[in-house]
């Protein structure tokens, strides 16, 4: 008798079929099972013989550059991470009241404003300090100053100043 109900009705076996099936089952049970620990390993004892051939250059046949693959992997990771962050934010904001949303917004905005203010202060500090100037001269240097002052009929003075710094052999433009 089968331990389970068959999915469809079957006809009962005849006496000859029953004997044949019992013989097949007994023959199958007498076959020894092959176990992996009984497998005989084989190792070739002969040493490897060099053939004298030179290595062949294997061209890089990737379809995309390596940096593009890295960007794709990083983008996928960031995208998957954003799903978790979004779900966490959704659960967080669904669980708080309207006043709680305002407070949460302030909690998020306060450090951002602090970072922005510090960046603006550093930017202004950098603009306030003059850059270091280093003049390196090789060989003799001639400096020519040309100062002209002219007065027009309306008695307004206007001056013209030009300084030319150049080495020997350079002509003034």
Secondary structure, DSSP 8 states (H G I E B T S, - for coil): --SS--SS------HHHHHHHHHHHHHHHHS----GGG-------S----------------SS-HHHHHHHHHHHHHHHHHHHHHHHHHHHHHSS-HHHHHHHHHHHHHHHHHHHHHHHHHHHHHHHS---------S-EEEEEEEEEEE-TT--EEEEEEEEEEETT----
